[in-house]
Amino acid sequence: MKDERLRKSWKQDSEGVKHDILSVAMDAFADYGLAGARIDVIAERTKTSKRMIYYYFGDKDGLYVAALEAAYARVRAGEQDIDIEGLGPRDAMAELITFLFDYYRANPKLVRMVMCENVNQARYLEQSEFIRDLNLTSMRRISRVVARGQEEGLFRDDVDVTALYWQIQAQCFYNVANRPSFSVKFGDSVFSEEGQDALRAQIVESVLRYLAR
């Protein structure tokens, strides 16, 4: 009887079921990586079964790629909410950096998933055209802000947007990814609220100073 009720709920709300599976899967892959995460444990923590997970995602690798896609989609959706066209170039760049810094802080599981995928040599990221398109869209937004800044005489003309994107990502990502080892070596002061506010402002300032004509 219970299985029958579950099957009925799957049919009535397939998108809700997939969302539930992906939310649990993202936690599992962030905590244990692709190799350590177990489908049976993921199934136990959702309202589904292993069979239903395989039905929706094919296999464990398919679920992992879908979880990566969902994680990247969330951060890119947040970026889209920033009205870069309604802000001046300097303010738009500052808002994009601030958002990314704060998003990584609030979503460390995304950072851990990316760290795990780096261990995999990004071979699963490489399979996803969806993630590639998301990241290209993010890069284009940065490019538009830089171009407007150049047109208005605010930003230097020789900006390598790919290198700029790397600089922004590296500083915001490192803040979360390397917190444990950094804290052991140098203490936690930079990770206090005051320390994080100062660090965020410093990253914004460093990028804007680099861009300034």
N, CA, C and O of each residue as an XYZ file, in Angstrom:
852
protein
N       0.824     -1.210      0.000
C       0.000      0.000      0.000
C       0.862      1.267      0.000
O       0.585      2.229     -0.716
N       1.919      1.238      0.827
C       2.815      2.386      0.890
C       3.490      2.598     -0.452
O       3.579      3.731     -0.925
N       3.981      1.496     -1.092
C       4.627      1.616     -2.393
C       3.665      2.177     -3.428
O       4.060      2.967     -4.285
N       2.402      1.770     -3.350
C       1.400      2.262     -4.293
C       1.192      3.766     -4.131
O       1.054      4.488     -5.119
N       1.171      4.236     -2.881
C       1.018      5.673     -2.631
C       2.225      6.436     -3.164
O       2.079      7.522     -3.725
N       3.416      5.868     -2.988
C       4.615      6.517     -3.492
C       4.589      6.613     -5.009
O       4.907      7.658     -5.576
N       4.206      5.510     -5.674
C       4.150      5.522     -7.130
C       3.158      6.577     -7.625
O       3.408      7.256     -8.621
N       2.043      6.704     -6.929
C       1.044      7.705     -7.300
C       1.606      9.114     -7.149
O       1.382      9.973     -8.002
N       2.340      9.351     -6.056
C       2.918     10.681     -5.835
C       3.980     10.992     -6.876
O       4.105     12.139     -7.306
N       4.765      9.967     -7.299
C       5.773     10.185     -8.342
C       5.115     10.666     -9.632
O       5.609     11.583    -10.287
N       3.997     10.037     -9.987
C       3.322     10.386    -11.231
C       2.697     11.770    -11.152
O       2.680     12.501    -12.142
N       2.183     12.135     -9.980
C       1.492     13.405     -9.832
C       2.454     14.583     -9.735
O       2.093     15.698    -10.113
N       3.634     14.370     -9.254
C       4.578     15.477     -9.033
C       5.990     15.031     -9.386
O       6.862     14.965     -8.519
N       6.210     14.728    -10.653
C       7.522     14.226    -11.060
C       8.609     15.275    -10.873
O       9.730     14.940    -10.492
N       8.286     16.561    -11.140
C       9.291     17.612    -10.977
C       9.655     17.789     -9.509
O      10.818     18.015     -9.176
N       8.662     17.687     -8.633
C       8.938     17.778     -7.206
C       9.798     16.632     -6.723
O      10.684     16.820     -5.890
N       9.538     15.442     -7.246
C      10.341     14.273     -6.882
C      11.785     14.459     -7.327
O      12.715     14.195     -6.565
N      11.970     14.917     -8.567
C      13.334     15.122     -9.072
C      14.061     16.194     -8.267
O      15.251     16.063     -7.979
N      13.343     17.251     -7.908
C      13.949     18.312     -7.092
C      14.387     17.768     -5.743
O      15.469     18.100     -5.256
N      13.555     16.939     -5.142
C      13.881     16.333     -3.846
C      15.117     15.444     -3.961
O      16.009     15.495     -3.114
N      15.161     14.635     -5.007
C      16.317     13.755     -5.215
C      17.583     14.576     -5.403
O      18.619     14.273     -4.811
N      17.501     15.614     -6.227
C      18.690     16.422     -6.509
C      19.186     17.152     -5.266
O      20.394     17.270     -5.061
N      18.274     17.640     -4.441
C      18.688     18.337     -3.216
C      19.474     17.414     -2.294
O      20.510     17.797     -1.751
N      18.971     16.197     -2.123
C      19.668     15.222     -1.281
C      20.968     14.783     -1.938
O      21.983     14.616     -1.262
N      20.941     14.596     -3.255
C      22.141     14.158     -3.972
C      23.249     15.199     -3.889
O      24.416     14.842     -3.734
N      22.904     16.478     -3.989
C      23.920     17.524     -3.888
C      24.615     17.477     -2.528
O      25.833     17.631     -2.439
N      23.834     17.263     -1.475
C      24.429     17.132     -0.144
C      25.363     15.929     -0.081
O      26.466     16.016      0.459
N      24.914     14.809     -0.638
C      25.715     13.582     -0.577
C      27.008     13.715     -1.367
O      28.071     13.321     -0.889
N      26.926     14.265     -2.567
C      28.127     14.401     -3.392
C      29.079     15.439     -2.813
O      30.297     15.293     -2.919
N      28.529     16.492     -2.196
C      29.384     17.492     -1.556
C      30.123     16.905     -0.362
O      31.285     17.233     -0.121
N      29.446     16.035      0.385
C      30.045     15.463      1.597
C      30.990     14.302      1.309
O      31.996     14.134      1.998
N      30.671     13.500      0.294
C      31.409     12.246      0.089
C      32.036     12.099     -1.293
O      32.764     11.138     -1.542
N      31.764     13.042     -2.193
C      32.288     12.921     -3.542
C      31.521     11.891     -4.345
O      30.638     11.209     -3.824
N      31.866     11.785     -5.614
C      31.181     10.822     -6.474
C      31.424      9.396     -6.011
O      30.496      8.589     -5.969
N      32.653      9.084     -5.668
C      32.983      7.708     -5.286
C      32.335      7.311     -3.964
O      31.907      6.168     -3.807
N      32.257      8.240     -3.012
C      31.778      7.894     -1.679
C      30.276      7.962     -1.498
O      29.726      7.288     -0.627
N      29.597      8.773     -2.313
C      28.140      8.891     -2.188
C      27.474      7.591     -2.631
O      27.913      6.953     -3.588
N      26.415      7.205     -1.931
C      25.736      5.937     -2.224
C      24.279      6.182     -2.613
O      23.547      6.905     -1.937
N      23.887      5.564     -3.709
C      22.524      5.731     -4.201
C      21.499      5.241     -3.186
O      20.447      5.860     -3.023
N      21.793      4.130     -2.499
C      20.817      3.610     -1.538
C      20.599      4.580     -0.384
O      19.485      4.703      0.126
N      21.664      5.271      0.031
C      21.524      6.262      1.101
C      20.718      7.463      0.607
O      19.861      7.980      1.323
N      20.999      7.901     -0.618
C      20.236      9.013     -1.197
C      18.760      8.652     -1.276
O      17.895      9.469     -0.958
N      18.477      7.432     -1.701
C      17.082      6.983     -1.802
C      16.401      6.977     -0.439
O      15.238      7.362     -0.320
N      17.121      6.542      0.583
C      16.551      6.493      1.932
C      16.176      7.883      2.439
O      15.227      8.034      3.209
N      16.921      8.889      2.006
C      16.694     10.247      2.499
C      15.669     11.013      1.670
O      15.363     12.168      1.968
N      15.144     10.377      0.642
C      14.097     10.995     -0.173
C      12.827     10.158     -0.067
O      12.782      9.156      0.646
N      11.824     10.579     -0.773
C      10.551      9.849     -0.775
C      10.467      8.927     -1.992
O       9.385      8.680     -2.524
N      11.623      8.426     -2.421
C      11.670      7.610     -3.626
C      12.388      6.300     -3.341
O      12.553      5.903     -2.188
N      12.813      5.638     -4.409
C      13.555      4.386     -4.305
C      14.739      4.454     -5.253
O      14.823      5.353     -6.089
N      15.659      3.496     -5.120
C      16.780      3.423     -6.054
C      16.261      3.297     -7.482
O      16.791      3.915     -8.406
N      15.226      2.496     -7.649
C      14.679      2.282     -8.989
C      14.187      3.589     -9.601
O      14.391      3.840    -10.788
N      13.538      4.418     -8.788
C      13.034      5.683     -9.300
C      14.176      6.644     -9.615
O      14.095      7.400    -10.584
N      15.229      6.625     -8.820
C      16.395      7.457     -9.113
C      16.989      7.057    -10.456
O      17.316      7.916    -11.274
N      17.129      5.771    -10.680
C      17.667      5.303    -11.956
C      16.715      5.634    -13.109
O      17.154      5.901    -14.227
N      15.422      5.615    -12.829
C      14.431      5.943    -13.862
C      14.618      7.386    -14.335
O      14.585      7.661    -15.534
N      14.814      8.297    -13.391
C      14.940      9.708    -13.738
C      16.331     10.076    -14.260
O      16.448     10.914    -15.154
N      17.370      9.472    -13.723
C      18.728      9.946    -14.004
C      19.631      8.916    -14.683
O      20.775      9.232    -15.008
N      19.155      7.718    -14.900
C      19.908      6.723    -15.646
C      20.831      5.885    -14.798
O      20.683      4.665    -14.734
N      21.780      6.524    -14.149
C      22.732      5.824    -13.289
C      23.345      6.832    -12.326
O      22.951      7.999    -12.302
N      24.302      6.381    -11.539
C      24.916      7.259    -10.540
C      25.626      8.429    -11.203
O      25.542      9.559    -10.723
N      26.327      8.166    -12.305
C      27.008      9.247    -13.013
C      26.006     10.276    -13.533
O      26.253     11.480    -13.472
N      24.876      9.790    -14.043
C      23.851     10.704    -14.530
C      23.283     11.576    -13.426
O      23.019     12.760    -13.638
N      23.095     10.998    -12.247
C      22.620     11.768    -11.099
C      23.660     12.799    -10.681
O      23.315     13.926    -10.327
N      24.917     12.417    -10.723
C      26.002     13.327    -10.345
C      26.055     14.527    -11.286
O      26.164     15.666    -10.833
N      25.978     14.278    -12.591
C      25.992     15.373    -13.561
C      24.775     16.276    -13.357
O      24.894     17.500    -13.406
N      23.613     15.677    -13.131
C      22.401     16.468    -12.894
C      22.528     17.316    -11.630
O      22.048     18.449    -11.591
N      23.170     16.773    -10.600
C      23.381     17.532     -9.363
C      24.329     18.701     -9.601
O      24.109     19.798     -9.088
N      25.382     18.467    -10.377
C      26.287     19.558    -10.742
C      25.535     20.644    -11.503
O      25.699     21.833    -11.231
N      24.715     20.227    -12.451
C      23.954     21.192    -13.248
C      23.011     22.001    -12.370
O      22.885     23.213    -12.549
N      22.351     21.350    -11.429
C      21.435     22.054    -10.533
C      22.181     23.050     -9.657
O      21.695     24.155     -9.414
N      23.363     22.662     -9.184
C      24.155     23.547     -8.330
C      24.613     24.781     -9.099
O      24.520     25.900     -8.594
N      25.107     24.578    -10.321
C      25.546     25.712    -11.135
C      24.367     26.591    -11.542
O      24.495     27.814    -11.599
N      23.225     25.975    -11.824
C      22.051     26.751    -12.226
C      21.622     27.713    -11.123
O      21.183     28.828    -11.404
N      21.748     27.287     -9.883
C      21.326     28.135     -8.765
C      22.188     29.388     -8.652
O      21.670     30.490     -8.471
N      23.490     29.219     -8.758
C      24.354     30.394     -8.623
C      24.192     31.313     -9.824
O      24.205     32.534     -9.670
N      24.040     30.752    -11.008
C      23.870     31.595    -12.192
C      22.518     32.314    -12.167
O      22.411     33.445    -12.643
N      21.494     31.671    -11.618
C      20.190     32.327    -11.485
C      20.299     33.539    -10.567
O      19.679     34.574    -10.814
N      21.083     33.405     -9.515
C      21.293     34.532     -8.618
C      21.992     35.686     -9.307
O      21.657     36.848     -9.077
N      22.963     35.369    -10.151
C      23.656     36.418    -10.910
C      22.685     37.156    -11.830
O      22.777     38.371    -12.005
N      21.757     36.405    -12.411
C      20.810     37.014    -13.347
C      19.910     38.038    -12.665
O      19.368     38.926    -13.323
N      19.751     37.920    -11.364
C      18.898     38.858    -10.631
C      19.549     40.227    -10.459
O      18.882     41.189    -10.079
N      20.842     40.316    -10.736
C      21.539     41.598    -10.602
C      21.281     42.431    -11.853
O      21.573     41.989    -12.964
N      20.743     43.615    -11.684
C      20.408     44.490    -12.812
C      21.659     45.246    -13.257
O      21.831     46.425    -12.948
N      22.523     44.548    -13.984
C      23.789     45.180    -14.368
C      23.572     46.337    -15.342
O      24.369     47.274    -15.377
N      22.504     46.280    -16.127
C      22.255     47.356    -17.087
C      21.769     48.621    -16.382
O      21.923     49.724    -16.906
N      21.192     48.464    -15.212
C      20.690     49.622    -14.489
C      21.717     50.261    -13.564
O      21.425     51.251    -12.894
N      22.918     49.697    -13.529
C      23.995     50.217    -12.689
C      25.137     50.721    -13.551
O      25.313     50.279    -14.687
N      25.907     51.646    -13.009
C      27.124     52.054    -13.688
C      28.116     50.905    -13.709
O      27.985     49.974    -12.915
N      29.114     50.944    -14.601
C      30.057     49.828    -14.730
C      30.770     49.463    -13.429
O      30.901     48.282    -13.108
N      31.227     50.456    -12.686
C      31.927     50.156    -11.435
C      30.977     49.504    -10.427
O      31.329     48.513     -9.787
N      29.785     50.059    -10.291
C      28.820     49.493     -9.344
C      28.366     48.103     -9.779
O      28.174     47.221     -8.942
N      28.195     47.906    -11.086
C      27.777     46.596    -11.588
C      28.838     45.543    -11.292
O      28.521     44.431    -10.868
N      30.098     45.898    -11.518
C      31.181     44.954    -11.237
C      31.245     44.654     -9.744
O      31.426     43.503     -9.344
N      31.096     45.684     -8.924
C      31.122     45.491     -7.470
C      29.981     44.582     -7.018
O      30.171     43.743     -6.138
N      28.800     44.741     -7.610
C      27.650     43.905     -7.243
C      27.875     42.451     -7.636
O      27.533     41.546     -6.875
N      28.443     42.219     -8.813
C      28.708     40.850     -9.256
C      29.706     40.156     -8.331
O      29.520     38.997     -7.963
N      30.761     40.871     -7.962
C      31.773     40.297     -7.066
C      31.170     40.032     -5.690
O      31.377     38.968     -5.107
N      30.428     41.001     -5.180
C      29.805     40.857     -3.864
C      28.853     39.669     -3.834
O      28.843     38.893     -2.878
N      28.054     39.532     -4.888
C      27.131     38.401     -4.943
C      27.888     37.083     -4.898
O      27.535     36.190     -4.128
N      28.924     36.954     -5.715
C      29.649     35.685     -5.784
C      30.320     35.364     -4.452
O      30.274     34.224     -3.990
N      30.937     36.358     -3.842
C      31.586     36.176     -2.543
C      30.576     35.678     -1.511
O      30.836     34.715     -0.789
N      29.427     36.340     -1.450
C      28.411     35.981     -0.459
C      27.741     34.645     -0.785
O      27.401     33.883      0.120
N      27.555     34.364     -2.065
C      26.894     33.111     -2.438
C      27.756     31.918     -2.052
O      27.247     30.944     -1.498
N      29.039     31.979     -2.333
C      29.919     30.869     -1.960
C      29.946     30.684     -0.448
O      29.949     29.553      0.037
N      29.966     31.786      0.301
C      29.940     31.685      1.761
C      28.671     30.993      2.241
O      28.715     30.163      3.148
N      27.551     31.336      1.634
C      26.263     30.788      2.070
C      26.004     29.381      1.539
O      25.122     28.682      2.038
N      26.765     28.964      0.536
C      26.547     27.660     -0.100
C      27.856     26.883     -0.223
O      28.312     26.609     -1.334
N      28.458     26.528      0.902
C      29.754     25.832      0.846
C      29.677     24.465      0.175
O      30.691     23.947     -0.290
N      28.484     23.878      0.121
C      28.370     22.571     -0.539
C      28.653     22.681     -2.034
O      29.214     21.756     -2.622
N      28.277     23.793     -2.654
C      28.636     24.003     -4.056
C      30.146     24.018     -4.218
O      30.689     23.402     -5.135
N      30.815     24.719     -3.329
C      32.278     24.785     -3.382
C      32.873     23.393     -3.250
O      33.799     23.041     -3.981
N      32.349     22.598     -2.322
C      32.885     21.252     -2.132
C      32.615     20.363     -3.344
O      33.446     19.524     -3.694
N      31.466     20.540     -3.984
C      31.188     19.768     -5.193
C      32.187     20.101     -6.294
O      32.658     19.208     -6.999
N      32.507     21.375     -6.442
C      33.483     21.776     -7.456
C      34.863     21.235     -7.107
O      35.606     20.804     -7.989
N      35.207     21.255     -5.822
C      36.489     20.686     -5.397
C      36.558     19.197     -5.729
O      37.585     18.706     -6.197
N      35.462     18.485     -5.485
C      35.417     17.053     -5.816
C      35.549     16.844     -7.316
O      36.226     15.918     -7.763
N      34.904     17.706     -8.090
C      34.976     17.562     -9.542
C      36.377     17.865    -10.058
O      36.796     17.293    -11.064
N      37.100     18.746     -9.397
C      38.498     18.981     -9.767
C      39.336     17.726     -9.550
O      40.247     17.442    -10.328
N      39.028     16.972     -8.494
C      39.704     15.690     -8.279
C      39.417     14.746     -9.447
O      40.262     13.933     -9.823
N      38.218     14.864    -10.013
C      37.842     14.048    -11.174
C      38.365     14.615    -12.488
O      38.002     14.138    -13.563
N      39.227     15.645    -12.400
C      39.767     16.304    -13.588
C      38.663     16.919    -14.459
O      38.816     17.059    -15.672
N      37.560     17.281    -13.817
C      36.431     17.965    -14.469
C      35.848     17.182    -15.638
O      35.252     17.770    -16.541
N      36.011     15.875    -15.633
C      35.528     15.101    -16.784
C      34.007     15.037    -16.841
O      33.440     14.818    -17.911
N      33.342     15.223    -15.711
C      31.874     15.234    -15.745
C      31.353     16.617    -16.119
O      30.348     16.729    -16.821
N      32.017     17.655    -15.665
C      31.673     19.001    -16.121
C      31.790     19.100    -17.633
O      30.966     19.729    -18.298
N      32.816     18.476    -18.156
C      33.071     18.528    -19.595
C      31.924     17.913    -20.399
O      31.709     18.271    -21.557
N      31.200     16.997    -19.785
C      30.099     16.324    -20.476
C      28.848     17.192    -20.584
O      27.954     16.897    -21.377
N      28.781     18.252    -19.796
C      27.538     19.016    -19.685
C      27.571     20.291    -20.522
O      28.237     21.261    -20.160
N      26.857     20.285    -21.632
C      26.716     21.507    -22.421
C      25.895     22.544    -21.655
O      26.079     23.748    -21.838
N      25.000     22.077    -20.805
C      24.174     22.979    -20.009
C      25.043     23.856    -19.111
O      24.847     25.070    -19.055
N      25.999     23.251    -18.411
C      26.888     24.017    -17.539
C      27.780     24.929    -18.364
O      28.038     26.069    -17.977
N      28.250     24.432    -19.497
C      29.088     25.258    -20.364
C      28.332     26.513    -20.794
O      28.888     27.611    -20.786
N      27.070     26.348    -21.169
C      26.272     27.501    -21.586
C      26.026     28.460    -20.423
O      26.069     29.677    -20.600
N      25.769     27.913    -19.239
C      25.578     28.762    -18.062
C      26.810     29.611    -17.791
O      26.701     30.809    -17.529
N      27.973     28.992    -17.854
C      29.206     29.710    -17.548
C      29.553     30.725    -18.627
O      30.097     31.788    -18.329
N      29.240     30.401    -19.881
C      29.458     31.368    -20.954
C      28.556     32.585    -20.768
O      28.970     33.716    -21.022
N      27.327     32.350    -20.327
C      26.415     33.460    -20.054
C      26.958     34.346    -18.944
O      26.880     35.572    -19.029
N      27.503     33.733    -17.909
C      28.105     34.490    -16.813
C      29.287     35.315    -17.307
O      29.446     36.477    -16.933
N      30.112     34.703    -18.149
C      31.268     35.407    -18.702
C      30.823     36.582    -19.574
O      31.439     37.647    -19.547
N      29.766     36.387    -20.338
C      29.282     37.464    -21.210
C      28.779     38.649    -20.396
O      28.932     39.796    -20.815
N      28.187     38.388    -19.250
C      27.729     39.488    -18.393
C      28.915     40.309    -17.909
O      28.871     41.540    -17.912
N      29.971     39.626    -17.494
C      31.193     40.328    -17.096
C      31.731     41.133    -18.273
O      32.145     42.281    -18.113
N      31.723     40.520    -19.461
C      32.243     41.185    -20.660
C      31.460     42.455    -20.968
O      32.043     43.472    -21.344
N      30.136     42.398    -20.810
C      29.315     43.579    -21.089
C      29.631     44.711    -20.118
O      29.685     45.877    -20.509
N      29.836     44.363    -18.861
C      30.180     45.390    -17.874
C      31.529     46.015    -18.212
O      31.686     47.234    -18.155
N      32.500     45.179    -18.562
C      33.827     45.686    -18.923
C      33.729     46.585    -20.153
O      34.324     47.662    -20.186
N      32.978     46.143    -21.164
C      32.850     46.925    -22.396
C      32.226     48.292    -22.117
O      32.671     49.301    -22.665
N      31.204     48.329    -21.273
C      30.580     49.614    -20.940
C      31.555     50.517    -20.201
O      31.606     51.724    -20.434
N      32.337     49.904    -19.293
C      33.326     50.692    -18.572
C      34.383     51.265    -19.496
O      34.851     52.386    -19.294
N      34.759     50.506    -20.503
C      35.732     50.990    -21.482
C      35.135     52.106    -22.335
O      35.798     53.106    -22.607
N      33.879     51.932    -22.756
C      33.214     52.954    -23.568
C      33.080     54.273    -22.815
O      33.149     55.348    -23.409
N      32.887     54.177    -21.502
C      32.718     55.385    -20.690
C      34.044     55.944    -20.195
O      34.073     56.931    -19.460
N      35.135     55.313    -20.597
C      36.453     55.801    -20.214
C      36.841     55.499    -18.784
O      37.760     56.117    -18.246
N      36.147     54.546    -18.153
C      36.433     54.204    -16.761
C      37.417     53.043    -16.635
O      38.218     53.001    -15.702
N      37.354     52.107    -17.573
C      38.171     50.893    -17.496
C      39.246     50.901    -18.578
O      39.047     51.442    -19.666
N      40.359     50.306    -18.269
C      41.464     50.190    -19.212
C      41.031     49.385    -20.435
O      40.068     48.620    -20.382
N      41.756     49.567    -21.534
C      41.378     48.924    -22.792
C      41.931     47.514    -22.951
O      41.440     46.750    -23.782
N      42.945     47.159    -22.168
C      43.645     45.889    -22.397
C      43.205     44.795    -21.414
O      44.027     43.989    -20.978
N      41.921     44.765    -21.068
C      41.428     43.787    -20.095
C      41.232     42.429    -20.770
O      40.530     42.321    -21.776
N      41.850     41.411    -20.214
C      41.592     40.030    -20.622
C      40.440     39.532    -19.745
O      40.637     39.246    -18.564
N      39.252     39.430    -20.317
C      38.064     39.117    -19.521
C      38.160     37.728    -18.896
O      37.691     37.516    -17.778
N      38.766     36.786    -19.611
C      38.922     35.442    -19.045
C      39.808     35.477    -17.805
O      39.498     34.848    -16.794
N      40.910     36.215    -17.888
C      41.807     36.342    -16.737
C      41.125     37.088    -15.594
O      41.320     36.754    -14.426
N      40.327     38.097    -15.934
C      39.579     38.836    -14.914
C      38.580     37.919    -14.212
O      38.456     37.945    -12.988
N      37.878     37.116    -14.990
C      36.910     36.171    -14.427
C      37.610     35.183    -13.507
O      37.096     34.848    -12.440
N      38.775     34.720    -13.919
C      39.568     33.807    -13.079
C      39.917     34.488    -11.756
O      39.788     33.886    -10.691
N      40.359     35.743    -11.828
C      40.754     36.465    -10.613
C      39.586     36.580     -9.635
O      39.750     36.352     -8.436
N      38.416     36.930    -10.147
C      37.243     37.076     -9.287
C      36.855     35.735     -8.674
O      36.650     35.627     -7.465
N      36.756     34.713     -9.528
C      36.385     33.390     -9.041
C      37.397     32.868     -8.025
O      37.020     32.315     -6.992
N      38.675     33.046     -8.321
C      39.722     32.501     -7.456
C      39.637     33.079     -6.047
O      39.721     32.342     -5.065
N      39.473     34.381     -5.950
C      39.452     35.016     -4.632
C      38.195     34.640     -3.840
O      38.268     34.377     -2.640
N      37.050     34.618     -4.515
C      35.803     34.287     -3.817
C      35.751     32.808     -3.448
O      35.259     32.453     -2.377
N      36.253     31.948     -4.324
C      36.232     30.505     -4.102
C      37.218     30.108     -3.008
O      36.885     29.304     -2.138
N      38.417     30.661     -3.043
C      39.448     30.329     -2.058
C      38.967     30.633     -0.648
O      39.288     29.907      0.292
N      38.207     31.692     -0.503
C      37.722     32.100      0.814
C      36.957     30.989      1.518
O      36.991     30.890      2.744
N      36.265     30.151      0.747
C      35.498     29.043      1.317
C      36.273     27.733      1.235
O      36.341     26.975      2.202
N      36.855     27.479      0.066
C      37.513     26.188     -0.164
C      38.694     25.957      0.770
O      38.930     24.831      1.207
N      39.429     27.008      1.074
C      40.648     26.852      1.861
C      40.520     27.356      3.291
O      41.519     27.530      3.988
N      39.293     27.587      3.721
C      39.104     28.082      5.084
C      39.708     27.147      6.135
O      40.410     27.638      7.019
N      39.479     25.836      6.092
C      40.030     24.977      7.154
C      41.551     25.064      7.266
O      42.085     25.269      8.356
N      42.250     24.908      6.137
C      43.716     24.916      6.194
C      44.246     26.305      6.517
O      45.235     26.434      7.239
N      43.598     27.359      5.987
C      44.042     28.717      6.284
C      43.877     29.016      7.768
O      44.745     29.637      8.381
N      42.759     28.572      8.346
C      42.505     28.825      9.767
C      43.540     28.145     10.651
O      43.986     28.719     11.644
N      43.923     26.924     10.294
C      44.932     26.204     11.078
C      46.259     26.946     11.044
O      46.956     27.037     12.055
N      46.601     27.472      9.884
C      47.905     28.129      9.727
C      47.935     29.552     10.275
O      48.936     29.983     10.845
N      46.815     30.288     10.096
C      46.868     31.719     10.394
C      45.767     32.219     11.330
O      45.691     33.419     11.595
N      44.928     31.342     11.827
C      43.863     31.767     12.725
C      42.578     32.100     11.986
O      42.521     32.079     10.757
N      41.538     32.409     12.771
C      40.188     32.589     12.224
C      39.760     34.043     12.065
O      38.621     34.300     11.676
N      40.623     34.987     12.350
C      40.175     36.379     12.391
C      39.584     36.843     11.062
O      38.622     37.610     11.048
N      40.146     36.390      9.960
C      39.649     36.823      8.652
C      38.261     36.254      8.363
O      37.565     36.737      7.469
N      37.854     35.223      9.123
C      36.554     34.595      8.891
C      35.478     35.073      9.866
O      34.350     34.580      9.831
N      35.815     36.029     10.735
C      34.784     36.678     11.543
C      33.928     37.540     10.616
O      34.313     37.792      9.474
N      32.776     37.990     11.095
C      31.921     38.836     10.253
C      32.657     40.094      9.831
O      32.567     40.519      8.679
N      33.385     40.688     10.768
C      34.145     41.889     10.438
C      35.242     41.572      9.431
O      35.487     42.336      8.498
N      35.898     40.435      9.634
C      36.963     40.038      8.723
C      36.447     39.761      7.326
O      37.089     40.121      6.340
N      35.279     39.118      7.236
C      34.705     38.823      5.924
C      34.234     40.098      5.221
O      34.388     40.231      4.007
N      33.666     41.023      5.975
C      33.265     42.304      5.382
C      34.474     43.026      4.804
O      34.419     43.569      3.700
N      35.560     43.024      5.560
C      36.775     43.697      5.101
C      37.361     42.989      3.885
O      37.813     43.637      2.941
N      37.352     41.654      3.909
C      37.910     40.897      2.793
C      37.095     41.106      1.522
O      37.657     41.279      0.441
N      35.773     41.090      1.653
C      34.908     41.332      0.495
C      35.218     42.693     -0.125
O      35.377     42.812     -1.340
N      35.302     43.708      0.719
C      35.598     45.054      0.228
C      36.973     45.106     -0.428
O      37.160     45.798     -1.428
N      37.927     44.383      0.127
C      39.283     44.363     -0.423
C      39.305     43.719     -1.810
O      39.997     44.196     -2.709
N      38.543     42.632     -1.981
C      38.483     41.970     -3.288
C      37.851     42.900     -4.318
O      38.355     43.030     -5.434
N      36.749     43.546     -3.946
C      36.106     44.491     -4.856
C      37.077     45.598     -5.235
O      37.202     45.944     -6.409
N      37.761     46.150     -4.247
C      38.695     47.245     -4.511
C      39.843     46.793     -5.406
O      40.251     47.527     -6.305
N      40.364     45.600     -5.170
C      41.500     45.126     -5.969
C      41.111     44.965     -7.434
O      41.897     45.291     -8.324
N      39.900     44.462     -7.690
C      39.448     44.296     -9.076
C      39.196     45.654     -9.722
O      39.595     45.877    -10.865
N      38.546     46.554     -9.011
C      38.261     47.870     -9.579
C      39.538     48.670     -9.812
O      39.630     49.416    -10.786
N      40.512     48.523     -8.939
C      41.796     49.200     -9.154
C      42.506     48.631    -10.384
O      43.114     49.373    -11.156
N      42.426     47.327    -10.556
C      43.026     46.716    -11.750
C      42.349     47.231    -13.020
O      43.017     47.509    -14.015
N      41.019     47.358    -12.982
C      40.274     47.773    -14.170
C      40.421     49.257    -14.483
O      40.253     49.665    -15.632
N      40.731     50.066    -13.479
C      40.711     51.517    -13.649
C      41.687     51.981    -14.723
O      42.815     51.497    -14.822
N      41.223     52.924    -15.515
C      42.074     53.497    -16.557
C      43.141     54.385    -15.932
O      43.961     54.961    -16.648
